[in-house]
């Protein structure tokens, strides 16, 4: 057996390995690109191989390629490419343990071992040869051998510079890249975060090599997470000159045409209700009792939404940019907006005492019997209007007004707030009766200092005023869906499928493990889920049980085919109330205005276009969530580094066969106790009960248990908080 030696990446390299010999892929590429037929001697000359030992090794490689069916020799000793139909084409997918599998059209379970994965990057397109059938984790697999790389997935890789034996290597941040990358640049410092492109692909016995494309900065920079996230997901954090030029042409001046065409509501005391640090205000509210109603519990509500579509025209530079972004992205200390600041924070923002163009959804809400209806909304209508907000209020100010505290707001504004409160009570009753699910998770707010580092983490209170705004936005969105649907316009519903049968089965198993009685509930009905949550609010593991219910939910998305909204228990729903920060809302504004203007073009829109657009907007929404989470988690992990070695109380929120996940109290960050840590003190994982148990002390760790841990280490680049278990 040939002796081996270890390289700096702990890969075994045989002593006979000759880096001057081209890989199989390089040989195949040369044969494929050459118009003339090549013999062995032609190949040797083309590759400039001089040493006799190297020539012998090349011949051995050619023989092995012939044996594997990649090449064959004709009668004139020319080397020809085989057309072997037994090879399977597919895309390489990485697994966390370093092995991989091949995604292929025939849906065959093809396993690639760790040695095979050294040859490739995640996403490479390859030909694989079947080696043998194997049984792994109670499933049958075909073990494959990569015989040819057809196409490398050429993408830039982000990583951290580390030095081994005074040589620079890139440690990729994403786990899908399983090997270090050689960097032939000695000017770099350890700990720098850089972006590289690959200039030499990996082989079974050699690491890939890369060249520096961009240096992002030091790993200890708290803002590094935001920089990586925007690069990783290809997010633009600035606008082009063309987009800014188009944005800056708009002014606050309202034309005579708009003054005459729109309903003037400037005398109504509209208010905006937002967080203290909000900068864009795209919705304003006004509520009054309906004098024309015989029922003294009937309220007329005006939900005014900024008319962004007046400025952002289809196929304009601003529109093209908004489609690319899909949504604004919110971080702890800044925002990457969908639209430039002149639009989002000025022209379209419903600032106090400024005339602004809006689309109004006017609702009539009555306290009536709900047995045959999903809402208390008796009537609604949409129209174009002009408003002048009377006050920019905060959630705290609205709460204090309702508590009759001394708040410095005009009398008209206070009366509006009280009316909104009365109308909201009716909508909340409607919500309860139709069975919309209401999760109540504890939230935190990150407070940053002037250096954009975390100053403190505080508990974020969800007050009654939040519910006021939420209920009126939901009502307006529901009315928008009905209005567009009734007028035959093809558009994007906001849909939410009910949980899958598998998810429901897993949920029920989890709830039974918490010793809960669930036979009287049907979890495929949203009302039953909400009733269940209301009935167990005092349970000591309520938050963990909520997480279990939430994990059973499917993801909401945009689609022209309506299936209703399971979570909100609406038969139809869409997004209308946030056109400054969400493109589907802007699109619906255009459709509503087309209906109001009796423009029949909306009926001729191909639904296939909306299917594609809905899929894209749903993808961009998920992307925004991932980018925001990545950046904020890096910031949090950087902040928590000073607590390494410190103890925390927490709750076990998940258990898998490789460890225990714990949510730390106060900071609400998740960390993990790895199984290796647990095995040191004789804890064993029992799959049938999904818990860790120590026979010596008769102690078990279950989901929902309170636990005391300490922070052992933090790796922001990996998104990992490593926890240790305090003494039993």
For each residue, the residues with C-beta under 8 A, 3 or more apart:
1:
2: 14 15 16
3: 14 15
4: 12 13 14 15
5: 12 13 15
6: 10 11 12 13
7: 10 11 13 207
8: 164 165 167 169 180
9: 169 179 180 207
10: 6 7
11: 6 7 118 179 205 207
12: 4 5 6
13: 4 5 6 7 17 205 206
14: 2 3 4 17 205
15: 2 3 4 5
16: 2 57
17: 13 14 205 206
18: 21 53 54 57
19: 206
20: 49 51 54
21: 18 49 54 57 58 61
22: 26 27 30 47 58
23: 26 27 201 203
24: 27 28 61 65 70 147 148
25: 28 29 148 149 201
26: 22 23 29 30
27: 22 23 24 30 31 43 61 62 65
28: 24 25 31 32 70 71 81 148
29: 25 26 32 33
30: 22 26 27 33 34 38 43 46 47
31: 27 28 34 38 71 79 80 81
32: 28 29 81
33: 29 30
34: 30 31 38 46
35:
36: 42
37: 74 76 78 79 80
38: 30 31 34 42 43 46 78 79
39: 42 43 76 77 78 79
40: 43 44 58 59 62 77 79
41: 44 45
42: 36 38 39 45 46
43: 27 30 38 39 40 46 47 58 62 79
44: 40 41 47 49 55 58
45: 41 42 48
46: 30 34 38 42 43
47: 22 30 43 44 58
48: 45
49: 20 21 44 54 55 58
50: 54
51: 20 54 55
52: 55 56
53: 18 56 57
54: 18 20 21 49 50 51 57 58
55: 44 49 51 52 58 59
56: 52 53 59 60
57: 16 18 21 53 54 60 61
58: 21 22 40 43 44 47 49 54 55 61 62
59: 40 55 56 62 63
60: 56 57 63 64
61: 21 24 27 57 58 64 65
62: 27 40 43 58 59 65 66 71 79
63: 59 60 66 67
64: 60 61 67 68
65: 24 27 61 62 68 70 71
66: 62 63 69 70 71 72 73
67: 63 64
68: 64 65 129 145 147
69: 66 82 84 86 87 129 147
70: 24 28 65 66 81 82 84 147 148
71: 28 31 62 65 66 79 80 81 82
72: 66 80 82
73: 66 77 78 79 80
74: 37 77 78 80
75:
76: 37 39
77: 39 40 73 74
78: 37 38 39 73 74
79: 31 37 38 39 40 43 62 71 73
80: 31 37 71 72 73 74
81: 28 31 32 70 71
82: 69 70 71 72
83:
84: 69 70 87
85:
86: 69 129 130
87: 69 84 127 128 129 147 148
88: 102 104 106 108 110 127 128 129 130 144
89: 104 105 125 126 127 128 150
90: 102 103 104 105 110 125 126 128
91: 102 103 104 123 124 125 126
92: 100 102 103 112 117 120 121 122 123 124 125 126 146
93: 100 101 102 103 122 123
94: 100 117 122 175 176 177 178
95: 98 99 100 101
96: 175
97: 114
98: 95 114 117 178
99: 95 111 112 113 114 117
100: 92 93 94 95 111 112 116 117 120 122
101: 93 95 109 110 111 112
102: 88 90 91 92 93 108 110 112 126 128 144
103: 90 91 92 93
104: 88 89 90 91 107 108 110
105: 89 90
106: 88
107: 104
108: 88 102 104 142
109: 101 139 140 141 142
110: 88 90 101 102 104 128 130 141 142 143 144
111: 99 100 101 134 136 141 142 143 144
112: 92 99 100 101 102 116 117 128 143 144 146
113: 99 116 117 143
114: 97 98 99 117 118 178
115: 118 204
116: 100 112 113 119 120 144 145 146 204
117: 92 94 98 99 100 112 113 114 120 178
118: 11 114 115 178 179 202 203 204 205
119: 116 146 149 202 203 204
120: 92 100 116 117 124 126 146 149 202
121: 92 124 152 153 177 198 201 202 208
122: 92 93 94 100 153 176 177
123: 91 92 93 153 155
124: 91 92 120 121 149 151 152 153
125: 89 90 91 92 149 150 151 153
126: 89 90 91 92 102 120 146 147 148 149 150
127: 87 88 89 146 147 148 150
128: 87 88 89 90 102 110 112 144 145 146 147
129: 68 69 86 87 88 144 145 146 147
130: 86 88 110 142 143 144
131: 142 143 144 145
132: 142 143
133: 140 141 142 143
134: 111 140 141 142 143
135: 138 139 140 141
136: 111 139 141
137:
138: 135
139: 109 135 136
140: 109 133 134 135
141: 109 110 111 133 134 135 136
142: 108 109 110 111 130 131 132 133 134
143: 110 111 112 113 130 131 132 133 134
144: 88 102 110 111 112 116 128 129 130 131
145: 68 116 128 129 131
146: 92 112 116 119 120 126 127 128 129 149
147: 24 68 69 70 87 126 127 128 129
148: 24 25 28 70 87 126 127
149: 25 119 120 124 125 126 146 152 201
150: 89 125 126 127
151: 124 125
152: 121 124 149 198 201
153: 121 122 123 124 125
154: 197 198
155: 123
156: 195 196 197 213 231
157: 170 172 174 177 181 195 196 197 198 210
158: 172 173 174 193 194 195 216 228 231 232
159: 170 171 172 173 177 181 193 194 196
160: 170 171 173 191 192 193 219 717
161: 168 169 170 171 183 188 189 190 191 192 193 194
162: 168 169 170 171 180 190 191
163: 166 167 168 169 190
164: 8 167 169
165: 8
166: 163
167: 8 163 164 182
168: 161 162 163 182 183 184 185 186 188
169: 8 9 161 162 163 164 180 181 182 183 207
170: 157 159 160 161 162 180 181 182 183 194 196 210
171: 159 160 161 162 180
172: 157 158 159 175 177 180 181
173: 158 159 160 193 228 717 718
174: 157 158 177 232
175: 94 96 172 178 718
176: 94 122
177: 94 121 122 157 159 172 174 181
178: 94 98 114 117 118 175
179: 9 11 118 202 207 208
180: 8 9 162 169 170 171 172 207
181: 157 159 169 170 172 177 196 198 207 208 209 210
182: 167 168 169 170 200 207 208 209 210
183: 161 168 169 170 188 194 196 209 210 211 212
184: 168 209 211
185: 168 188 211 212
186: 168
187:
188: 161 168 183 185 192 194 212 215
189: 161 192
190: 161 162 163
191: 160 161 162 218 219 220
192: 160 161 188 189 215 216 217 218 219
193: 158 159 160 161 173 215 216 217 218 219 224 227 228 717
194: 158 159 161 170 183 188 212 213 214 215 216
195: 156 157 158 212 213 214 216 231
196: 156 157 159 170 181 183 210 211 212 213
197: 154 156 157 210 211 213
198: 121 152 154 157 181 201 208 209 210
199: 209 210 211
200: 182 208 209
201: 23 25 121 149 152 198 208
202: 118 119 120 121 179 206 207 208
203: 23 118 119 206
204: 115 116 118 119
205: 11 13 14 17 118
206: 13 17 19 202 203
207: 7 9 11 169 179 180 181 182 202
208: 121 179 181 182 198 200 201 202
209: 181 182 183 184 198 199 200
210: 157 170 181 182 183 196 197 198 199
211: 183 184 185 196 197 199
212: 183 185 188 194 195 196 215
213: 156 194 195 196 197
214: 194 195 231
215: 188 192 193 194 212
216: 158 192 193 194 195 224 227 228 231
217: 192 193 221 224 227
218: 191 192 193 221 224
219: 160 191 192 193 224 716 717
220: 191 224 638
221: 217 218 224 227
222: 225 452 453 454 634 635 638 639
223: 226 227 452 635
224: 193 216 217 218 219 220 221 227 228 634 716
225: 222 228 229 630 631 632 633 634 635 638 716
226: 223 229 230 331 334 631 634 635
227: 193 216 217 221 223 224 230 231
228: 158 173 193 216 224 225 231 232 630 634
229: 225 226 232 233 235 626 627 628 630 631 634
230: 226 227 233 234 235 236 237 336 627
231: 156 158 195 214 216 227 228 234
232: 158 174 228 229 627 630
233: 229 230 623 626 627
234: 230 231
235: 229 230 325 329 336 623 627
236: 230 239 324 325 336
237: 230 336
238:
239: 236 243 244 247 321 340
240: 243 244 317 321
241: 244 245
242: 245 246 317
243: 239 240 246 247 317 318 321 340
244: 239 240 241 247 248 340
245: 241 242 248 249 317
246: 242 243 249 316 317 318
247: 239 243 244 250 318 339 340 342 343
248: 244 245 340 342
249: 245 246
250: 247 311 342 343 347
251: 347
252: 346 347 354 355
253:
254: 258 259 355 357 386
255: 258 259
256: 259 260
257: 260 261
258: 254 255 261 262 310 357 386
259: 254 255 256 262 264 386
260: 256 257
261: 257 258 384
262: 258 259 357 383 384 385 386
263: 360 383 384 385 386
264: 259 267 385 386
265: 268 270 286 302 304 360 385 386 387
266: 355 386 387 388
267: 264
268: 265 286 302 387
269: 286 390 391 410 412 413 415 416
270: 265 284 285 286 302 304 350 387 388 389 390 416
271: 284 285 286 389 390 391 392 393 413 416 417
272: 281 283 284 285 350 352 389 391 392 393
273: 285 393 394 395 398 465 468 469
274: 278 281 392 393 394 395
275: 278 394 395
276: 394 396
277:
278: 274 275 281
279: 335 344 345 349
280: 337 344 345 348 349 580 581
281: 272 274 278 284 306 349 350 351 389 392
282: 305 306 308 348 349 350 577 578 579 580 581
283: 272 303 304 305 306 350 469 473 577 578
284: 270 271 272 281 304 350 358 387 389
285: 270 271 272 273 301 302 303 304 416 420 468 469 472
286: 265 268 269 270 271 301 302 304 416
287: 299 300 301 302 416 419 420 422 423
288: 299 300 416 419
289: 296 298 299 300 419
290: 293 298 299 300 364
291:
292:
293: 290 296 298 364 366
294:
295: 298 366 367
296: 289 293
297: 366 367 422 426
298: 289 290 293 295 364 365 366 367 378
299: 287 288 289 290 364 365 366 419 422 423 426
300: 287 288 289 290 362 363 364 365
301: 285 286 287 362 363 364 365 420 423 472 475
302: 265 268 270 285 286 287 360 361 362 363
303: 283 285 360 361 362 363 472 473 475 476 577
304: 265 270 283 284 285 286 350 358 359 360 385 387
305: 282 283 358 359 360 361 476 576 577 578 579 585 589
306: 281 282 283 348 349 350 356 357 358 579 580
307: 310 311 348 356 357 358 359 384 579 589
308: 282 311 312 339 343 348 579 580 586 589
309: 312 579 586 589 590 593
310: 258 307 357
311: 250 307 308 318 343 347 348
312: 308 309 316 318 319 322 339 343 586
313: 316 318 319
314: 319 590
315: 319 320
316: 246 312 313 319 320
317: 240 242 243 245 246 320 321
318: 243 246 247 311 312 313 321 322 339 340 343
319: 312 313 314 315 316 322 323
320: 315 316 317 323 324
321: 239 240 243 317 318 324 325 339
322: 312 318 319 325 326 338 339 583 586
323: 319 320 326 583 616
324: 236 320 321
325: 235 236 321 322 328 336 338 583 620
326: 322 323 338 582 583 616 617 619 620 621 623 624
327: 338 581 582 583 617 620 621 624
328: 325 335 336 337 338 344 580 581 582 624
329: 235 335 336 624 627 628
330: 335 628
331: 226 334 335 336 628 631 632 635
332: 446 448 454 631 632 635
333: 446 448 452 635
334: 226 331 452
335: 279 328 329 330 331
336: 230 235 236 237 325 328 329 331
337: 280 328 340 341 344 580 581
338: 322 325 326 327 328 344 580 581 582 583
339: 247 308 312 318 321 322 343 344 348 580
340: 239 243 244 247 248 318 337 343 344
341: 337 344 345 346
342: 247 248 250 345 346 347
343: 247 250 308 311 312 318 339 340 346 347 348 580
344: 279 280 328 337 338 339 340 341 348 349 580 581
345: 279 280 341 342 349
346: 252 341 342 343 349 351
347: 250 251 252 311 342 343
348: 280 282 306 307 308 311 339 343 344 356 579 580
349: 279 280 281 282 306 344 345 346 356 580
350: 270 272 281 282 283 284 304 306 354 356 358 387 389
351: 281 346 354 356 389 392
352: 272 389 390 391 392
353: 388 389 390
354: 252 350 351 388 389
355: 252 254 266 386 387 388
356: 306 307 348 349 350 351 386 387 388 389
357: 254 258 262 306 307 310 384 385 386
358: 284 304 305 306 307 350 384 385 386 387
359: 304 305 307 382 383 384 385 589 592 593
360: 263 265 302 303 304 305 382 383 384 385 387
361: 302 303 305 380 381 382 475 476 479 480 576
362: 300 301 302 303 380 381 382 383
363: 300 301 302 303 377 379 380 472 475 476 479
364: 290 293 298 299 300 301 377 378 379 380
365: 298 299 300 301 376 377 378 423 426 427 475
366: 293 295 297 298 299 376 378 426
367: 295 297 298 376 426 429
368: 373 376 378
369: 372
370: 373 374 375 376 429 430 433 434
371:
372: 369
373: 368 370 376
374: 370 430 434 569 570 571
375: 370 427 430 434 475 478
376: 365 366 367 368 370 373 426 427 429 430
377: 363 364 365 380 475 478 479
378: 298 364 365 366 368
379: 363 364
380: 361 362 363 364 377 479 482 483
381: 361 362
382: 359 360 361 362 479 480 483 592 595 596
383: 262 263 359 360 362 596
384: 261 262 263 307 357 358 359 360 593 596
385: 262 263 264 265 304 357 358 359 360
386: 254 258 259 262 263 264 265 266 355 356 357 358
387: 265 266 268 270 284 304 350 355 356 358 360
388: 266 270 353 354 355 356
389: 270 271 272 281 284 350 351 352 353 354 356 392
390: 269 270 271 352 353 410 412 413
391: 269 271 272 352 409 410 413
392: 271 272 274 281 351 352 389
393: 271 272 273 274 397 398 409 413 417
394: 273 274 275 276 397 398
395: 273 274 275 398 399 463 465 466 469
396: 276 399 400 463 465
397: 393 394 400 401 407 409
398: 273 393 394 395 401 402 417 465 468
399: 395 396 402 403 463 464 465
400: 396 397 403 405 407
401: 397 398 404 405 407 409 414 417 418
402: 398 399 417 418 421 464 465
403: 399 400
404: 401
405: 400 401
406:
407: 397 400 401 414
408:
409: 391 393 397 401 413 414 417
410: 269 390 391 413 414
411: 414 415
412: 269 390 415 416
413: 269 271 390 391 393 409 410 416 417
414: 401 407 409 410 411 417 418
415: 269 411 412 418 419
416: 269 270 271 285 286 287 288 412 413 419 420
417: 271 393 398 401 402 409 413 414 420 421
418: 401 402 414 415 421 422
419: 287 288 289 299 415 416 422 423
420: 285 287 301 416 417 423 424 468 472
421: 402 417 418 424 425 464 468
422: 287 297 299 418 419 425 426
423: 287 299 301 365 419 420 426 427 472
424: 420 421 427 428 467 468 471 472
425: 421 422 428 429
426: 297 299 365 366 367 376 422 423 429 430
427: 365 375 376 423 424 430 431 471 472 474 475
428: 424 425 431 432 467 471
429: 367 370 376 425 426 432 433
430: 370 374 375 376 426 427 433 434
431: 427 428 434 436 438 471 474
432: 428 429 435 436 530
433: 370 429 430
434: 370 374 375 430 431 527 569 570
435: 432 525 526 527 528 530 531 569
436: 431 432 526 530 567 568 569 570
437: 526 529 530 533 549 567 568 569
438: 431 530 533
439: 533 546 549 550
440: 462 546
441: 543 546 547
442: 459 543 668
443: 459 460 462 668
444: 457 458 459 460 667 668
445: 457 458 459 460
446: 332 333 454 457 632 635 636
447: 454 455 456 457 458
448: 332 333 451 452 453 454 455
449: 452 453 454 455
450:
451: 448
452: 222 223 333 334 448 449
453: 222 448 449 635 638 639
454: 222 332 446 447 448 449 457 635 636 638 639
455: 447 448 449
456: 447
457: 444 445 446 447 454 636 639 666 667
458: 444 445 447
459: 442 443 444 445
460: 443 444 445
461:
462: 440 443 466
463: 395 396 399 466 467
464: 399 402 421 467 468
465: 273 395 396 398 399 402 468 469
466: 395 462 463 469 470
467: 424 428 463 464 470 471
468: 273 285 398 420 421 424 464 465 471 472
469: 273 283 285 395 465 466 472 473
470: 466 467 473 474
471: 424 427 428 431 467 468 474 475
472: 285 301 303 363 420 423 424 427 468 469 475 476
473: 283 303 469 470 476 477 577
474: 427 431 470 471 477 478 568
475: 301 303 361 363 365 375 377 427 471 472 478 479
476: 303 305 361 363 472 473 479 480 576 577
477: 473 474 480 481 494 573 574 575 576 577
478: 375 377 474 475 481 482 570 572 573
479: 361 363 377 380 382 475 476 482 483
480: 361 382 476 477 483 484 574 576 588 592
481: 477 478 484 485 493 494 562 570 572 573 574
482: 380 478 479 485 486 572
483: 380 382 479 480 486 487 592 595
484: 480 481 487 489 491 574 588 591 592 595
485: 481 482 488 489 491 562 572
486: 482 483
487: 483 484 595
488: 485 602 603
489: 484 485 591 594 595 602 603 605
490: 560 602 603 605 607 610
491: 484 485 560 574 587 588 591 610
492: 558 559 560 574 575 584 587 588 610 613 614 617
493: 481 558 559 560 561 562 572 573 574
494: 477 481 556 557 558 565 573 574 575 584
495: 556 557 558 559 561 562 563 564 565 573
496: 553 554 556 557 564 565 566 567 568 573
497: 554 563 566
498: 524 526 554 566
499: 503 504 507 523 524 552 553 554 566
500: 503 504 554
501: 504 505
502: 505 506
503: 499 500 506 507 551 552 553 554
504: 499 500 501 507 508 523 524 552
505: 501 502 508 509
506: 502 503 509 510 552
507: 499 503 504 510 511 523 548 549 551 552
508: 504 505 511 512 518 523
509: 505 506 512 513
510: 506 507 513 514 548 703
511: 507 508 514 516 518 545 548
512: 508 509 515 516 518
513: 509 510 689 690 702 703
514: 510 511 539 541 544 545 703 704
515: 512
516: 511 512 536 539 545
517: 520
518: 508 511 512 521 523 532
519:
520: 517
521: 518 528 529 531 532
522: 525 528
523: 499 504 507 508 518 528 529 532 552
524: 498 499 504
525: 435 522 528 529
526: 435 436 437 498 529 530 566 567 568 569
527: 434 435 530 531 569
528: 435 521 522 523 525 531 532
529: 437 521 523 525 526 532 533 549
530: 432 435 436 437 438 526 527 533 534
531: 435 521 527 528 534 535
532: 518 521 523 528 529 535 536 549
533: 437 438 439 529 530 536 537 545 546 549
534: 530 531 537
535: 531 532
536: 516 532 533 539 542 545
537: 533 534 542
538: 542
539: 514 516 536 542 545
540: 704
541: 514 544 545 651 703 704
542: 536 537 538 539 545 546
543: 441 442 546 547 651
544: 514 541 547 548 651 652 653 703 704
545: 511 514 516 533 536 539 541 542 548 549 704
546: 439 440 441 533 542 543 549 550
547: 441 543 544 550 551 653
548: 507 510 511 544 545 551 552 703
549: 437 439 507 529 532 533 545 546 552 553
550: 439 546 547 553
551: 503 507 547 548
552: 499 503 504 506 507 523 548 549
553: 496 499 503 549 550 566 567
554: 496 497 498 499 500 503 566
555: 618 622
556: 494 495 496 565 567
557: 494 495 496 614 615 618
558: 492 493 494 495 575 584 613 614 615 617 618
559: 492 493 495 562 563 611 614 618
560: 490 491 492 493 607 610 611 614
561: 493 495 611
562: 481 485 493 495 559 572
563: 495 497 559
564: 495 496 570 571 572 573
565: 494 495 496 556 568 569 570 572 573
566: 496 497 498 499 526 553 554 569
567: 436 437 496 526 553 556
568: 436 437 474 496 526 565 573
569: 374 434 435 436 437 526 527 565 566
570: 374 434 436 478 481 564 565 573
571: 374 564
572: 478 481 482 485 493 562 564 565
573: 477 478 481 493 494 495 496 564 565 568 570
574: 477 480 481 484 491 492 493 494 584 588
575: 477 492 494 558 578 582 584 585 588
576: 305 361 476 477 480 579 585 588 589 592
577: 282 283 303 305 473 476 477 585
578: 282 283 305 575 581 582 585
579: 282 305 306 307 308 309 348 576 582 585 586 588 589
580: 280 282 306 308 328 337 338 339 343 344 348 349
581: 280 282 327 328 337 338 344 578 585
582: 326 327 328 338 575 578 579 585 586
583: 322 323 325 326 327 338 586 587 617 620
584: 492 494 558 574 575 587 588 614 617
585: 305 575 576 577 578 579 581 582 588 589
586: 308 309 312 322 579 582 583 589 590
587: 491 492 583 584 590 591 613
588: 480 484 491 492 574 575 576 579 584 585 591 592
589: 305 307 308 309 359 576 579 585 586 592 593
590: 309 314 586 587 593 594
591: 484 489 491 587 588 594 595 602
592: 359 382 480 483 484 576 588 589 595 596
593: 309 359 384 589 590 596 597
594: 489 590 591 597 599 601 602
595: 382 483 484 487 489 591 592 598 599 602
596: 382 383 384 592 593
597: 593 594
598: 595
599: 594 595 602
600: 603 604
601: 594 604 605
602: 488 489 490 591 594 595 599 605
603: 488 489 490 600
604: 600 601
605: 489 490 601 602 609 610
606: 609 610
607: 490 560 610 611
608: 611 612
609: 605 606 612 613
610: 490 491 492 560 605 606 607 613 614
611: 559 560 561 607 608 614 615
612: 608 609 615 616
613: 492 558 587 609 610 616 617
614: 492 557 558 559 560 584 610 611 617 618
615: 557 558 611 612 618 619
616: 323 326 612 613 619 620
617: 326 327 492 558 583 584 613 614 620 621
618: 555 557 558 559 614 615 621 622
619: 326 615 616 622 623
620: 325 326 327 583 616 617 623 624
621: 326 327 617 618 624 625
622: 555 618 619 625 626
623: 233 235 326 619 620 626 627
624: 326 327 328 329 620 621 627 628
625: 621 622 628 629
626: 229 233 622 623 629 630
627: 229 230 232 233 235 329 623 624 630 631
628: 229 329 330 331 624 625 631 632
629: 625 626 632 633
630: 225 228 229 232 626 627 633 634 719
631: 225 226 229 331 332 627 628 634 635
632: 225 331 332 446 628 629 635 636
633: 225 629 630 636 637 669 716 719
634: 222 224 225 226 228 229 630 631 637 638 716 719
635: 222 223 225 226 331 332 333 446 453 454 631 632 638 639
636: 446 454 457 632 633 639 640 667 669
637: 633 634 640 641 669 714 715 716 719 721
638: 220 222 225 453 454 634 635 641 716
639: 222 453 454 457 635 636 642
640: 636 637 643 644 667 669 711 714 721
641: 637 638 644 714
642: 639
643: 640 646 648 711
644: 640 641 711 712 713 714
645: 710 711 712
646: 643 710 711
647: 708 709 710 726
648: 643 664 665 666 667 708 709 710 711
649: 664 665 706 707 708
650: 662 663 664 665 671 706 707 708 709
651: 541 543 544 662 663 665 704 705 706 707
652: 544 655 660 661 662 701 702 703 704 705 706 707
653: 544 547 661 662 663 670 703
654: 660 661 703
655: 652 659 660 661 685 690 691 692 701 702 703
656: 659 661
657: 675 685 687
658: 674 675
659: 655 656 672 673 674 675 677 678
660: 652 654 655 672 673 678 692 701 707
661: 652 653 654 655 656 670 671 672
662: 650 651 652 653 670 671 672 673 707 709 723
663: 650 651 653 668 669 670
664: 648 649 650 667 668 669 670 671 709 721
665: 648 649 650 651 668
666: 457 648
667: 444 457 636 640 648 664
668: 442 443 444 663 664 665
669: 633 636 637 640 663 664 721
670: 653 661 662 663 664 721
671: 650 661 662 664 709 711 720 721 722 723
672: 659 660 661 662 720 721 722 723
673: 659 660 662 677 678 709 723 724 725
674: 658 659 677 678 722
675: 657 658 659 678 679 685
676: 679 680
677: 659 673 674 680 681 712 723 724 725
678: 659 660 673 674 675 681 683 685 692 725
679: 675 676 682 683 684
680: 676 677
681: 677 678 694 725 728
682: 679 694 695 696
683: 678 679 692 693 694 701
684: 679 692 693 694 695
685: 655 657 675 678 691 692
686: 689 690 691 692 693
687: 657 690
688:
689: 513 686 702
690: 513 655 686 687 702 703
691: 655 685 686 700 701 702 703
692: 655 660 678 683 684 685 686 700 701
693: 683 684 686 699 700 701
694: 681 682 683 684 697 698 699 700 728
695: 682 684 698
696: 682
697: 694 728
698: 694 695
699: 693 694 728
700: 691 692 693 694
701: 652 655 660 683 691 692 693 705 707
702: 513 652 655 689 690 691 705
703: 510 513 514 541 544 548 652 653 654 655 690 691
704: 514 540 541 544 545 651 652
705: 651 652 701 702
706: 649 650 651 652
707: 649 650 651 652 660 662 701 725
708: 647 648 649 650 726
709: 647 648 650 662 664 671 673 723 724 725 726
710: 645 646 647 648 723 724 726
711: 640 643 644 645 646 648 671 714 721 722 723 724
712: 644 645 677 722 723 724
713: 644 720 722
714: 637 640 641 644 711 720 721 722
715: 637 718 719 720 722
716: 219 224 225 633 634 637 638 719
717: 160 173 193 219
718: 173 175 715
719: 630 633 634 637 715 716
720: 671 672 713 714 715
721: 637 640 664 669 670 671 672 711 714
722: 671 672 674 711 712 713 714 715
723: 662 671 672 673 677 709 710 711 712
724: 673 677 709 710 711 712
725: 673 677 678 681 707 709 728
726: 647 708 709 710
727:
728: 681 694 697 699 725
